[in-house]
């Protein structure tokens, strides 16, 4: 083989590897690259140990239900998964119904914009994003409403990622990110004109505790909307397959325990909210939200090979392989939950904090 042929062959192989790792894998151009995968705030040599620690929580289920244990549990989870989520999914860590003729990104944005439309946010309003992640919804909502959005996340690594994305998007003047626990938020009473949470409060050990905090920081008369993860009326606790699916979702998504759909409004009323509207956004005529999870086996193994190779080369932490495998298994449980109709990640509840003079009558 002459030198020109050797050069062309080498260039072709190098180009193929680059395409396979850096182009084919990412969910979007502005997300993470496979070569940048990390363990968040966890040092590379401790990622595998932290993964084992995370998994050990499920051998002690009573500890998961203990409020003081949950924040560290959730923080560890998001250190482990944030980069993989950004690489393989994008900057909005949630689901949305499929919309014919729309891309996944467009469907996600419309789902986020609906949340801020429901709370009737206006330009200049101060709106709270409860559990903001790396800020995908925050940026869509700020751009759509021109409201000032303050996001809170327990994970310091996500705070830094969100601030970086906000600046790149030119939205840092409208978007603020705070590191904190949404069960004890560092905000004064009656300081927000509206609030929303998108698939985030499922991490709270008791829903009424996070709802009480949101109620506290909202101004009287303001609206709050949440998209909740729930078991539906089709779920049967005496069906072993149903139980396996729900427990698989809980293990793979750092949940202290999924709630029933009929617990949500009760928790809201308990802390003083007036329930304005409640509806499962996953039900027909909505198109399946889980269709995006049905990635082909080729796509999964492509991503898994990339992660394995990068870990072997020392570019990605060794524990990244275990985390990626866990998330793939979780995707299967989520798909089964959606297919069977026993699980919904978008049970919508819209609430109002009443004025003192209100009679609290619900509409």
Beta strands, then each sheet from edge to edge (+ up, - down):
strand 1: 126-130
strand 2: 148-153
strand 3: 175-179
strand 4: 192-198
strand 5: 218-231
strand 6: 259-260
strand 7: 273-280
strand 8: 343-353
sheet 1: 3+ 2+ 1+ 4+ 5+ 6+
sheet 2: 3+ 2+ 1+ 4+ 5+ 8- 7+
end
